[in-house]
Amino acid sequence: MLEQLALYLRRQADHPGRYCLEQFIQWLVGGVPTLVGIGLRTVLYRLIMSMQGMAAIEAGVRLRFANHIHLGRGSYIDQGVYIHACPDGVTIGPRTFVMHGSILHVYNFRGLPHAGIFIGADSLIGEMNVIRGQGGVRIGDRVYTSPLVQIIAVNHIFDDPDRPFVEQGITAEGIVIEDDVWIGSGAVITDGVRVGKGAVVAAGAVVTKDVPPHTVVGGVPARLLKEISLETARTTHAERRGPVYF
């Protein structure tokens, strides 16, 4: 019983003292609604996490290993978000929004060297997203993800048919999403993938290979649909405007 209790505590905070402090502060003001609650959390959560300037945290946000969470100035964490930063950290950049029900989960108890989640400035993580950072997830500036996106930087090995997959270990190569990327609803980004600057991932796509910059990919598995260029932009804008008469 004591062993199980100790294991539970090790997976919630750095040590029992930190666990008690973090849980007490969250119990005290974590559920307070409206602007009053946001104001209280802006002040008191500095005791348990790193916060630059003013950051807004709505009621009902769950934090674990809070001292490994870093919020940039003007960032916003919506109701129902769960952030588990063990132990390599979650950084949310300035003016970045994490919307309702999203899960940012490092949960690295295997000592993986590149674990962690970093999100740049002016990005938006849509509703009910899941980001798992065992292999490391790095998201750039002005990246928008639509609802139900999954970014999973970990994978199970299942090559040996004579052994259960849970005994065969994992791979955790990491995921990089460069600046100015838009990811559509329900898309899945798998471990080991880099999504290039200015790319668009269509809704429902399963991305298993690198995405070149300024391209659109879609499908299962995702494939190139088109390249984004000045010429295609001019054509698209002209089509939207209709014929032009001088």
N, C-alpha and C positions, 0 to 999 in steps of 0.2 A: 504494500500500500504506500509506504513512504517513498519507495523507488518510483512508483508511478506519479506521485505528487511532485517529486523532484524533477522528473522528466517533463511534466506539464509546465512547471515554472521555467525550466530552461528554454522552452519553446515559446514563451510569452515575453521574456525580458532578460536583460543581461544578468541580473541576480535578484534574489527575493526583495531586497530593499527597493530596487528600481521598479519591480513589479507592483509593490504596494503603493509607491508614489504615483506611478502612471495610472493605476486603477482608481486610486482615490481622486485624483484630479478629474479623470473622465467621469467618475460617478458623481462628483460634485457639480460639474457644469456641462458635462457632455450632452445632456438631454434638454438643456434650457432652450426654448424656442425663440424665434424672432431676432431682431437686431440686438436685443439685450443679451441673448445667449452668444451671438457672434462676438459682441464686445468683450464679454467675460472670457471667452475662449482665446481671443486675441491676446489678452493680458496673461491669463493663468497658464495657457499651454506653453508659454515660453519657459516654464519650469521643467518641462519634460521633452521639448523638441526644439529644433533650430528654426527660427522664423525671422526673415529679413523684412523690416518694415511692417506694414499692415497686410495680413492675409485673412481671408474669411473662411471659417469652418462652420458648416451648418450643424444642426443637431443630429445625433444618431450616427456620427462617424466613429468607426472603431479603429483604434491604433494599437499596434503591437510593436515592441522595440522602438518606441516613440523617439528615443534619443538618437536614432539613426535616420530620422526623417528630417528633411530640409525643405522648407517652403520659401519660395521667392516672393518678393514684394508684389502685392496685388494678385496673388494666386487665389484660387477659389476651390474649395472641396465641398461637394454637394452632399445632401442627405444620403445615408445608406452606403457610403463608400467605406471599404475595408482596406487598410494599408498594413501589411505585415513586412517589416523592413529587415528582418533578421538575416545575417548580422551585418550585411555589407551596404545597406542603405538604400533609401528612395529619395531622389531629389526631384522636386517639381519647380520648374523655372518661373521667372516673373510673369505675371498676367496669364498664366496657364490655368485652364479650368479642367477639373475632373468631375464628371457629371454623375448623376444619381446611380447608385447600385454598382459602380465599378469596383474591381478588385485589383489591387497592385500588390503582388505577392512575390517576395524574394525567397523566403523560407529555405535558406541554404544551411543545412546541417551536415553536409557531406564535405565541407571545406573546399568547394569549387572556387577556383582562383578569380574568376571574372564576374561573379554574381553581383547583382544590383540592378536598379532601374534609374535611369536618368532621363528626364523630359525637359526640353529646352523652353525658350520663352514663347509666349503668345500662341501656345498650342491648345487644342481642345481634345480631351479624351471623352468620347461619347458615352451615352447611357449603357450600363450593363456590360462594359468592356471587361476583359480579363487579360492582365499582363503578368506573365510569370517570368521572373528574372534570374533563375538559377544559373543560366549561362551568360547573363548580362544582357540588358536591353538598353539601347541608347537611341533616343528619339530626339530629333532636331527641333529647330524653331519653326513655328507656323505649320505644324502638322495637325491635321484634323482627322479624327476617326469618328465614323458614324456609329450608331448603336450596335451592340452585340458583336463587336470586333474582338478577336482573340489573337494575342501576340505571345507565343509560347516558346521561350528559349530553353527548352529541355525536351528530351525524347528518350523513350525506352528502347533498349536493345532487345531484339527477339529472334536472333539468328539461330539459336540452338533449339531444335524441336524437342529435345529430351529434358529441357529445364524450364521451369516456370519463368516467364519474362521478368518477374520481380526479383529474381536471383541473378539476372544477366547484366545488371547495371544500367547506366544511362549515358547519353551524350548531352553535352551542354556547350555548344559552340558560340552561342550568342546571336543577337539580332541587332542590326543597325538600320534605322529609318532616317534618311537624310532630310534636310530642310524642305519645306513647301510641298509636302506629300499629302494627298487626300486618299483615305481608305474607306471604301463603301461598306454599307451595313452587312453584317454577318461574315465578313471576310476573315480568313485565318492566315496568319503569317507564321510559318514553321521555323524551327531552329536552324541556324546557320545561314539565314537569308539576309541580304542587304537590299534595301529599297532605295533607289537612287533619287537624287534631288529632282523635285518637280514632277514625280511620277504620280499616276492615279491607279489605284487598285479597285476594280469594279466590285459591286455588291456580290457577296456569295463566293468570291474567288478563294481558292486554296493555293497560297503562294509557297512553292517548294524550292524555287531557284531564284537567284538574284534578279532584280528588276532594274533595267537600265534607266538612267536619268531621262526625264521628259518623255516617258512612254505611258501608254494605257495597257494594263493587263487584265485579263478576266478568264473565268472558267475553272474547271477542276480536272487536272491541275492547271494553274494559271498559265496563259500563253500570251504572247504579244498580240494586241488588237490594233494598235496604231501608234505612230510616233507623234509627239507634240512639237510643232515647229511654228515659226512665224507665218509660213505660207498656209498651213492648216488653220491657224488662228484667223488670218485674214479671210479665208474662204468661209469659215464658220460664222464669223461676224457678218459677212456680206449676206449669207443665207438667212440669218436672223433678221436683218434689216429689210430684206427683199430687194427688188431692183432699185437702182439709183439712177436718177435722171439729172443730167447737168444742164 
